[in-house]
Amino acid sequence: MSNKYNGYTNYETWNLSLWLDNNREWYRAVNEKALGLVNDVLTKDEEIEFLKNFIIDLVQNDEPKIEPSFFSDVLNASIREVNFREISENIINEARENLAFDLKEDRKSA
């Protein structure tokens, strides 16, 4: 039986990806970072790793401060299940596709 959820590793990964797409502040920050990384002289694996760490920091900085309890344990367990690398790889691939498209369009207009 597959534990995949809407094409992602699991529900937690899909849910964070959804929030990254729909939270304007997070969306802008992550996509600007991704575009900066793909314009740099890094390997694709380095781009993914840098973006993964950026997203982890973004999530951790926005994490609500709650007293230790059942609810904090469940929240933390859920966050540990997120496949940050999968999300980062998807975003880097999209940024690379956008960059390639932009370069192709620039060549057409030149």
N, C-alpha and C positions, 0 to 999 in steps of 0.2 A: 504494500500500500504506500502511495506517495504522500508525503507530508507537504507538498508544494501548495502554495496559495496564490492564485491569480498570476502564475508564472514566476513567483518568487520562492525562495527557499522555505519561507514560512509566513505566517500572518504578521509577525512582528516586523519582519523585513519589508513586507508589502506596505504595512501601515506607516513606517517611517518614510518610505519612498513617497507615499501619498502626501504626507505632511510636507516633505521637502518640495514637492511640486506645488502645493497649495498655500503654503505660508510665504507670503510675499518677501519678507525679510530673509528667511532661510533660502528661498529659491534664488534670490538675487546674489546672496553671499556665496552660495555653493557654485552657481554657474559662472560667476566672475572668477572664482578661484580655479575652476576647471579650465576655463578659456586661457587664463594666465599660465596654467601648467602645460597645456598642449602647445602653447606658443614658446615654451622654454625648450631647453636642450636636454630633456629627460627621456628615459625609456618609458614605454607605456606602463610597465610595472611600477616604476618610480612615481609616475603621475597618479596611478591608482592608489598607491600607498600614501602619498602626501594628501590626496583628497580624502581618503578614508580617515586619516588622523584629524583632518580639518573638520569633518562631519562629526566625529566622536567628540571633539572639543565643543563644537556648536551645540550638540545635544546636552552635554554635561553642563555647559554654562547656562542652559535654559531650564535645567532640571529643577523642579520645585523642591524646596527644603521642607521635608516633613519628618516628624518624629518617628523613631524606629517603631515599627508595628507590622502587623500582618500585611497592611496595604503597601508599606514601603518595601517589604520583602518581595511582594508580587511585582511591584513596579520594577525593582532592580533585576529580578529574574527575567522579566520580559525584555528589558533592555539588553541583557546579556545574550539573548537569543537572536538579536538583530545581526544579520550578515552584512556588516558595513562594507566589506570588500565588494560584495555583489552590487550594492547600490552605487559605490564609487566607480566600479567598472562600467556600469550602464551609463553613468553621467559622463565619464571620460569618453566613452565611445560616441555618445551624442555630440559632445563638444568637438571631437575630431571630425565627425561627419559634417557638422556646421562649418568648421574651418575649411574643410576641403571644398564644400559647396561655395563658400564665400570666395575662395581663391579661384575657383572655376568661373564664377560670375565676373570677377575682376579681370580675368584674362579675356573674357568675351567682350567686355566694354572697352578694353585697351586697344 
